[in-house]
Amino acid sequence: MTNVLVCVKRVPDFSGEVLLTADAQGVDARFVGFTVSAHESCAVELAVKIAAAGGGAATVLTLGPAEAVEQLRSALGVGCTGAVLVETDPVGFGPADVAREIAAVVAAHEAAGRTYDLILLGNDAADTGDFQVGIRLAYELGRPVVNGINTVEVTDGVATARGAGADGGVETYRVPLPAVATVLEGGVEPRYPTITGRMKAKKVAVEVVEPRREPVGSGRVRLTLPPAQPSLVEVLGEGTAAAPAVVDLLRSLGVLR
């Protein structure tokens, strides 16, 4: 039996220009919806598959406001069977704070007889770019950690994780359970909740807990946005005079022969 805990974060669902808050400490999400990052969607998919293959259960956890239940319900809708919300304003929580709160939940569950063989997280946060939570969590729990992997399989108490290598190949890691891994998108295709899945998710009781400690913060000075990339446009011509240039372009793209 393989029980998996997958950790997600409620982040702004940006499809256009990204705006920062006035203090440059976060992303301004007043005019957009919320979601989880692509990395975490893949982590949820892996968690559900691993738990199903090992006859265990997948539990989803997030630290955030009460509204973050929406993201927990989405994970429940695709196969997670339990959910935990560490309810708080996440603005003051740095990576070390988040890791400690996750570790506290894991410890509390273990004391109650609920153990997790594998803990999955997204490789980094889509809004603040923090890459530290997985490593800090593994340190808190005293478990081995593998970062930036695409797939994980569990066999006989060993997790086999694979990710892209620096030379274009595939790197393979084998670590004993219990372990922690952070996931990059690309290894699996996340599923989307069906109507039946959404209805079942609404019936699952979400465990709500309070933070165990006051946050220290991230020590972040400010976030900055990368400079806007210039867009280049090539005018092929005007009217019918542009037809030969269009044909040449389509041929170069392989559309015409």
Salt bridges, closest charged atoms under 4 A:
ASP28 OD2 - ARG30 NH2 2.84
GLU45 OE2 - LYS49 NZ 3.70
GLU45 OE2 - ARG191 NH2 2.78
GLU70 OE1 - ARG10 NH1 3.58
ASP97 OD1 - ARG100 NH2 2.61
GLU110 OE2 - ARG143 NH2 2.78
ASP124 OD1 - HIS39 NE2 3.36
ASP127 OD1 - LYS9 NZ 2.94
ASP130 OD2 - ARG220 NH2 3.41
GLU153 OE1 - ARG162 NH1 3.98
GLU207 OE1 - HIS109 NE2 3.00
GLU207 OE1 - ARG114 NH1 3.46
